[in-house]
Amino acid sequence: MKNAQVIRLELQNANEAMALFGPRDLLLQLLQEQSTAAVTTRDNAIVIQGSDKDVSWLEHLFHVLLELIRSGHVLSERDLRYAIELAVDHRADQLLNLYKKVIATTQKGKPVYLKTIGQKHYVSTIQKKDIVFGIGPAGTGKTYLAVVLAVVALREGKVKRIVLTRPAVEAGENLGFLPGDLQEKVDPYLRPLYDALHDMLGLEQTTKYIERGLIEVAPLAYMRGRTLDDAFVILDEAQNTTPEQMKMVLTRLGQSAKMVLTGDITQVDLPRGKKSGLREAERILKGIEEIGFIHLTEHDVVRHPLVQKIITAYSQASATKEGDAMYGNAPSME
């Protein structure tokens, strides 16, 4: 490689190389998508050969990844992809604070870490403000992190109860045709909330808390006419509220209470012609300093790496469709 810069990074042992590169040299495969530099391992060392620009960000990347490994962090494919994304702009060192700070512990003793910079802004905003909107695509941890913080607040005595709700909008299904009573019809719509609670508290403890009234999980219609004091309120799937429902739930906020509203404005299941309360709320309330609006993106997706690619593809397709419509290139409906 002509006029290439070469650097060598020492490893403490062979196990570090295995932890760093992963099964089937996954890291090397991912690096080939971003760089033409040659990265090899030789005598318990990493050798990087390439242009000054590539060598610079790759050296930055490996220093950060090695520090994470040496602190006991097991790197997933998603971790590696995100680290590379940040390292290109020399921002990978921000991961050190993210991955080393435990914000909670699950019922099984597993630490809960923040995985992206967007998640960090989201959590810090929830901790500072009484009403926060978390807006972004599926898989960004909006609902899960809100439930985690709610459980932490309950454990620490900052609130006396948790109220979880979401609109029972029929996304292609008709509730009336489902078997069972009202609770059995509605429970599937609340399942993501139950799943997060079970992860943090376990099934038995969650059931006990619900029976004692420390946790309430209910459809949005049950919120009307109430004042929610000393509560951590989470409204999930907020994009499926009407403007009237959104105003109703926001005005339930009582003393010493906190409210987090999560939603994805690209997945509105309301009947055609009905406005989303989430969109309206951002338009109307964005000037109120005490209310936080956090926008997460596909870069904050923490599910399977394919989820991020799927969301990006749909976003691009949507942008193309809007552009065609703007310039009169929309396909004929005849």
C-alpha positions as a printed NumPy array, in Angstrom:
array([[  0.   ,   0.   ,   0.   ],
       [  1.845,   3.072,  -1.291],
       [  2.427,   6.01 ,   1.127],
       [  0.439,   4.171,   3.792],
       [  0.785,   4.868,   7.475],
       [  1.33 ,   1.883,   9.754],
       [  0.634,   1.698,  13.491],
       [  0.736,  -1.146,  15.986],
       [ -1.519,  -1.513,  19.047],
       [ -0.382,  -4.007,  21.677],
       [ -2.824,  -6.523,  23.151],
       [ -2.494,  -7.939,  26.657],
       [ -3.249, -11.502,  25.543],
       [ -4.812, -13.621,  22.801],
       [ -8.206, -13.565,  24.525],
       [ -8.464,  -9.832,  23.877],
       [ -8.206, -10.419,  20.139],
       [-11.002, -12.997,  20.315],
       [-13.223, -10.654,  22.355],
       [-12.456,  -7.754,  20.05 ],
       [-12.946,  -9.315,  16.625],
       [-15.775, -11.632,  17.596],
       [-16.912, -14.865,  15.96 ],
       [-15.814, -15.24 ,  12.314],
       [-13.899, -11.936,  12.59 ],
       [-17.13 ,  -9.945,  12.595],
       [-15.39 ,  -6.659,  13.382],
       [-13.097,  -6.986,  10.379],
       [-16.096,  -7.618,   8.135],
       [-17.813,  -4.504,   9.448],
       [-14.656,  -2.412,   9.014],
       [-14.385,  -3.451,   5.374],
       [-17.706,  -1.661,   4.775],
       [-16.229,   1.628,   6.054],
       [-12.524,   1.588,   5.255],
       [ -9.912,   0.422,   2.735],
       [ -7.253,   0.153,   5.452],
       [ -5.698,  -3.228,   6.216],
       [ -6.245,  -4.435,   9.785],
       [ -4.429,  -7.582,  10.929],
       [ -3.417,  -9.27 ,  14.183],
       [  0.21 , -10.261,  14.653],
       [  2.029, -11.455,  17.79 ],
       [ -0.639, -10.224,  20.231],
       [ -0.912,  -6.885,  18.464],
       [ -3.232,  -5.116,  16.042],
       [ -1.537,  -3.688,  12.971],
       [ -3.36 ,  -0.972,  11.011],
       [ -2.094,   0.106,   7.594],
       [ -3.801,   2.731,   5.47 ],
       [ -4.276,   6.421,   4.76 ],
       [ -3.688,   8.952,   7.541],
       [ -7.447,   9.549,   7.818],
       [ -8.379,   5.867,   8.087],
       [ -5.56 ,   5.035,  10.485],
       [ -6.545,   7.96 ,  12.712],
       [-10.171,   6.932,  13.25 ],
       [ -9.363,   3.223,  13.394],
       [ -6.783,   3.829,  16.121],
       [ -9.411,   5.845,  18.014],
       [-11.921,   3.001,  17.566],
       [ -9.605,   0.256,  18.81 ],
       [ -8.514,   2.229,  21.874],
       [-12.168,   2.637,  22.893],
       [-13.136,  -0.984,  22.153],
       [-10.15 ,  -2.32 ,  24.076],
       [-10.999,  -0.173,  27.087],
       [-14.57 ,  -1.484,  27.025],
       [-13.381,  -5.102,  26.783],
       [-10.885,  -4.614,  29.613],
       [-13.685,  -3.265,  31.798],
       [-15.634,  -6.493,  31.236],
       [-18.066,  -5.375,  28.528],
       [-19.096,  -8.051,  26.001],
       [-19.443,  -6.411,  22.592],
       [-22.455,  -7.303,  20.441],
       [-22.702,  -6.752,  16.69 ],
       [-24.919,  -3.76 ,  17.392],
       [-22.28 ,  -2.309,  19.767],
       [-19.592,  -2.696,  17.118],
       [-21.676,  -1.081,  14.387],
       [-22.502,   1.899,  16.594],
       [-18.888,   2.261,  17.734],
       [-17.69 ,   2.345,  14.105],
       [-20.362,   4.903,  13.238],
       [-19.122,   7.203,  16.019],
       [-15.414,   6.515,  15.483],
       [-15.479,   7.825,  11.909],
       [-16.124,  11.254,  13.472],
       [-13.801,  10.561,  16.434],
       [-16.729,  10.367,  18.861],
       [-16.451,   6.732,  19.978],
       [-15.003,   7.765,  23.351],
       [-18.535,   8.867,  24.302],
       [-19.373,   5.165,  24.571],
       [-17.124,   4.83 ,  27.622],
       [-19.479,   6.885,  29.788],
       [-22.548,   5.213,  28.282],
       [-21.523,   1.595,  28.747],
       [-19.972,   2.061,  32.171],
       [-22.981,   3.71 ,  33.823],
       [-25.634,   1.324,  35.142],
       [-29.013,   3.085,  35.366],
       [-30.854,   0.141,  36.94 ],
       [-30.711,  -3.588,  37.605],
       [-33.299,  -6.064,  36.36 ],
       [-35.045,  -8.607,  38.565],
       [-32.456, -11.186,  37.44 ],
       [-29.583,  -8.9  ,  38.435],
       [-28.682,  -7.877,  34.896],
       [-27.407,  -4.278,  34.656],
       [-29.294,  -1.887,  32.374],
       [-26.97 ,   0.33 ,  30.339],
       [-27.695,   3.156,  27.947],
       [-26.705,   2.087,  24.458],
       [-26.728,   5.297,  22.422],
       [-26.111,   9.004,  22.826],
       [-29.756,   9.603,  21.916],
       [-30.856,   7.344,  24.771],
       [-28.6  ,   9.296,  27.135],
       [-30.309,  12.592,  26.185],
       [-33.701,  10.916,  26.547],
       [-33.013,   9.592,  30.047],
       [-31.348,  12.789,  31.288],
       [-34.324,  14.825,  30.031],
       [-36.784,  12.544,  31.838],
       [-34.752,  12.971,  35.017],
       [-34.851,  16.77 ,  34.7  ],
       [-38.345,  17.54 ,  33.394],
       [-41.869,  16.597,  34.485],
       [-43.284,  16.036,  30.988],
       [-41.178,  14.44 ,  28.267],
       [-42.106,  13.248,  24.773],
       [-39.947,  10.413,  23.432],
       [-40.464,  10.314,  19.655],
       [-38.781,   7.789,  17.406],
       [-38.952,   4.489,  15.529],
       [-39.438,   1.019,  16.947],
       [-36.514,  -0.553,  18.761],
       [-35.017,   2.626,  20.224],
       [-35.9  ,   1.74 ,  23.824],
       [-38.423,   4.555,  24.317],
       [-40.952,   2.539,  26.312],
       [-38.514,   0.198,  28.028],
       [-36.314,   2.995,  29.397],
       [-39.364,   4.94 ,  30.574],
       [-40.573,   1.874,  32.512],
       [-37.071,   1.341,  33.936],
       [-36.96 ,   4.92 ,  35.23 ],
       [-40.492,   4.599,  36.6  ],
       [-39.528,   1.479,  38.581],
       [-36.379,   3.215,  39.875],
       [-38.473,   6.227,  40.981],
       [-40.926,   3.898,  42.776],
       [-38.12 ,   1.994,  44.497],
       [-36.497,   5.238,  45.656],
       [-39.791,   6.642,  46.97 ],
       [-39.839,   9.549,  44.513],
       [-43.333,   8.509,  43.398],
       [-46.025,   6.436,  45.117],
       [-47.289,   4.607,  42.042],
       [-46.744,   3.928,  38.345],
       [-49.526,   4.445,  35.816],
       [-49.029,   2.838,  32.393],
       [-51.48 ,   3.451,  29.587],
       [-51.859,   3.33 ,  25.833],
       [-54.752,   3.894,  23.42 ],
       [-56.498,   0.679,  22.34 ],
       [-56.483,   1.59 ,  18.659],
       [-57.492,  -1.238,  16.37 ],
       [-54.58 ,  -1.562,  13.941],
       [-56.406,  -3.704,  11.408],
       [-58.125,  -5.818,  14.062],
       [-61.565,  -5.329,  15.561],
       [-61.68 ,  -5.522,  19.37 ],
       [-65.342,  -6.483,  19.291],
       [-64.552,  -9.754,  17.53 ],
       [-61.826, -10.797,  19.979],
       [-62.834, -13.35 ,  22.645],
       [-63.095, -12.557,  26.357],
       [-64.154,  -9.666,  28.555],
       [-62.89 ,  -6.08 ,  28.232],
       [-59.681,  -6.735,  30.211],
       [-58.836,  -9.77 ,  28.093],
       [-59.517,  -7.789,  24.916],
       [-57.297,  -4.883,  26.005],
       [-54.38 ,  -6.787,  27.595],
       [-52.683,  -7.647,  24.257],
       [-52.429,  -3.913,  23.513],
       [-50.674,  -3.391,  26.849],
       [-48.304,  -6.356,  26.469],
       [-45.132,  -4.292,  25.785],
       [-45.705,  -2.487,  29.086],
       [-46.176,  -5.758,  30.982],
       [-43.032,  -7.189,  29.353],
       [-40.91 ,  -4.266,  30.575],
       [-42.373,  -4.561,  34.085],
       [-41.711,  -8.31 ,  34.196],
       [-38.108,  -7.688,  33.148],
       [-37.555,  -5.172,  35.943],
       [-39.66 ,  -6.699,  38.725],
       [-40.452, -10.268,  37.751],
       [-43.919, -11.696,  37.19 ],
       [-44.716, -12.318,  40.86 ],
       [-43.641,  -8.874,  42.095],
       [-45.422,  -7.127,  39.207],
       [-48.636,  -8.972,  40.075],
       [-48.313,  -7.994,  43.746],
       [-47.7  ,  -4.336,  42.877],
       [-50.741,  -4.283,  40.59 ],
       [-52.929,  -5.891,  43.281],
       [-51.76 ,  -3.305,  45.85 ],
       [-52.355,  -0.417,  43.461],
       [-48.685,   0.545,  43.218],
       [-48.828,  -0.15 ,  39.487],
       [-51.839,   0.508,  37.295],
       [-51.96 ,  -0.677,  33.68 ],
       [-55.05 ,   0.55 ,  31.865],
       [-56.363,   1.758,  28.506],
       [-56.279,   5.5  ,  27.923],
       [-60.046,   5.902,  28.283],
       [-59.709,   5.069,  31.995],
       [-57.68 ,   8.256,  32.573],
       [-60.529,  10.683,  31.922],
       [-61.64 ,  12.764,  34.906],
       [-58.722,  11.807,  37.138],
       [-55.866,  13.706,  38.779],
       [-52.629,  11.733,  38.952],
       [-50.634,  12.888,  41.998],
       [-47.318,  11.358,  43.131],
       [-47.296,   9.175,  40.026],
       [-44.943,   8.268,  37.209],
       [-47.26 ,   8.184,  34.191],
       [-46.26 ,   6.585,  30.876],
       [-48.409,   6.95 ,  27.768],
       [-47.206,   4.482,  25.144],
       [-48.119,   4.581,  21.428],
       [-48.938,   8.271,  21.798],
       [-49.123,   8.69 ,  18.015],
       [-52.461,   6.876,  18.16 ],
       [-54.136,   9.424,  20.399],
       [-56.424,  12.075,  18.965],
       [-55.639,  15.713,  19.851],
       [-58.541,  15.617,  22.327],
       [-57.195,  12.483,  24.032],
       [-53.711,  13.971,  24.193],
       [-54.977,  17.134,  25.864],
       [-56.995,  15.014,  28.284],
       [-54.039,  12.898,  29.414],
       [-51.622,  15.821,  29.674],
       [-53.999,  17.683,  31.942],
       [-54.199,  14.683,  34.318],
       [-50.732,  15.562,  35.681],
       [-50.938,  16.212,  39.407],
       [-48.541,  17.313,  42.146],
       [-45.151,  15.554,  42.442],
       [-45.859,  13.635,  39.247],
       [-43.9  ,  12.912,  36.097],
       [-45.219,  11.969,  32.658],
       [-43.449,  10.356,  29.698],
       [-45.249,  10.038,  26.363],
       [-43.708,   7.779,  23.732],
       [-44.608,   7.27 ,  20.103],
       [-43.561,   6.774,  16.505],
       [-45.116,   9.308,  14.148],
       [-44.413,   7.027,  11.162],
       [-46.767,   4.337,  12.521],
       [-50.107,   6.058,  13.059],
       [-53.048,   3.61 ,  13.149],
       [-55.815,   6.199,  13.503],
       [-58.671,   6.163,  10.999],
       [-57.99 ,   8.079,   7.801],
       [-58.554,  11.807,   8.232],
       [-57.961,  11.856,  12.007],
       [-55.022,  13.923,  13.263],
       [-52.42 ,  12.395,  15.563],
       [-52.407,  13.929,  19.024],
       [-48.637,  13.431,  19.174],
       [-48.022,  15.589,  16.123],
       [-50.402,  18.257,  17.398],
       [-48.841,  18.25 ,  20.861],
       [-45.372,  18.918,  19.491],
       [-46.671,  21.756,  17.323],
       [-48.6  ,  23.366,  20.174],
       [-46.3  ,  22.73 ,  23.15 ],
       [-42.777,  22.943,  21.713],
       [-42.382,  26.503,  23.047],
       [-42.875,  25.466,  26.679],
       [-39.395,  25.144,  28.176],
       [-40.442,  22.798,  30.979],
       [-41.632,  20.171,  28.48 ],
       [-38.982,  18.041,  26.784],
       [-39.129,  16.684,  23.23 ],
       [-36.519,  14.05 ,  22.439],
       [-36.278,  12.661,  18.913],
       [-34.608,   9.277,  18.607],
       [-33.592,   7.997,  15.163],
       [-32.607,   4.777,  13.417],
       [-29.116,   5.326,  14.887],
       [-30.62 ,   4.666,  18.33 ],
       [-32.154,   1.305,  17.408],
       [-30.907,  -1.349,  19.836],
       [-32.677,  -4.4  ,  18.41 ],
       [-31.319,  -6.7  ,  15.695],
       [-29.069,  -4.744,  13.255],
       [-31.557,  -5.494,  10.47 ],
       [-34.19 ,  -3.371,  12.247],
       [-32.08 ,  -0.255,  11.699],
       [-31.7  ,  -1.081,   7.996],
       [-35.443,  -1.709,   7.647],
       [-36.303,   1.631,   9.273],
       [-33.782,   3.458,   7.076],
       [-35.187,   1.798,   3.923],
       [-38.763,   2.777,   4.821],
       [-37.67 ,   6.353,   5.595],
       [-35.958,   6.628,   2.22 ],
       [-38.982,   5.17 ,   0.438],
       [-41.252,   7.63 ,   2.228],
       [-39.016,  10.565,   1.28 ],
       [-38.993,   9.424,  -2.361],
       [-42.777,   9.128,  -2.37 ],
       [-43.179,  12.626,  -0.912],
       [-40.747,  13.985,  -3.473],
       [-42.631,  12.363,  -6.353],
       [-45.895,  13.809,  -5.08 ],
       [-44.351,  17.268,  -4.731],
       [-43.105,  17.287,  -8.334],
       [-46.135,  15.608,  -9.866],
       [-44.463,  12.238, -10.348],
       [-46.831,  10.245,  -8.154],
       [-48.097,   7.053,  -9.813],
       [-51.594,   7.102, -11.249],
       [-54.331,   5.589,  -9.07 ],
       [-56.44 ,   4.602, -12.082]])
